[in-house]
């Protein structure tokens, strides 16, 4: 998973939909809400080694400790070839270079809630220069950002066999200054005729050369804002302290 608004969480959709058809009930999360407001910068830092970037990414990345008890790490099943194909499509839509051509390193992790109805992804891309990261920020927060996210979902989201996509919509999220936020809502019709709404909230920042994103995906309605605020605050605070 190497690009903003990646859809890796949706690969876990069959499990989520299976849970939807069971008797399990989503549990409520009441994590305290907090916010940070790092400001994007275009200043170019002195060159650093890829090894240094990897160490900083490891210090920033989303972990199980950031999430409530019961969330477990999940294996990301997207292949490198699949991700490169999606990145090329999404970046061409935005009008920026494909992320693989401008990054020094990247990191992706995925966690799932015990009931299989909610997922949280952490994505960090590190570009060679702050100007490249800023160009990505400008494109993603510009007029094409939401439309490209929706177009990407329409092209690459494959529902489980027998199910169908009813609609895919996107909108900007109200987020703190210095952050970006996009919500994608997918309505699916299951093989038995029941409709299910899948919501994906992508929230991120640019910290110098570091593009940090946390994505919350699930069939839990309404989306868990307190949880999202709490988790992103921890990750973004680490980004502000460790990005270079």
C-alpha positions, 0 to 999 in steps of 0.5 A: 500500500503505497499511496494516499487513499489506498484501498487495502482495508477493503480487501478484508471486506468479505470477512466484514460482510460475513460478520455482518450476516452473523449475530455479532454486534459492533462494540462502542469505542469511547476513546478521548478526542484530541487534535494536533495541527502540524503544518505542511512545509516546503523546506528541503532538508539536508539529504538523509539515508534511506536507513534513517528514513526507515528508522523514523518511519518505524518510530511514527507508524500506527501500532496496536498500542494506539488502538483499543484492546482487542484490535489485532494486526492483519496481513496485507494481501495486496501484491506489489504489482497490484499496488503499483497498478493502482498507484499509477491510476490514482496518481495519473488522475491527480496529475502527480508522479507515481509515488514509487518513482519519488519515495525513499521508503514506505510502510503499511500496516493494517489492524482489525477489530475483533468482531471483523467489522472495523479496520485501521490502516497506517500508511507512510510514504517518504519522498526524496524532497519536501517539494515532492511531498508538498506537490502531492499534498497540493494535488490531493487537497485540490479539486481533484482529490475526492473525485480521484478517490471515488474513481479509484474505488470504482475501478479497483474495489471488487465486491465478494462473489454474488454481491454488487456495488450500488453506489460509491460517493466521496466527500471532504472530512472536517479535520484540524488545520494542517490535516487532510481528510476524505470520506468514501462511502460504498453501498453494497447489495449482498447476495441475499438482497441486504444493503450494507454501507462501508465507510472509509475515513482517510486522515493524514498530514504532510510532515516535511518529506513524510506523507502520513495517513491513517485510514479507518474502514468499517461497516460500523455506523456512524463512523467512530470519530472519537476513536479516529481523533484519538488514534490520529493524534498519537500518530501525528504527534510522533510524525511531528517529532520524528519526521526529517 
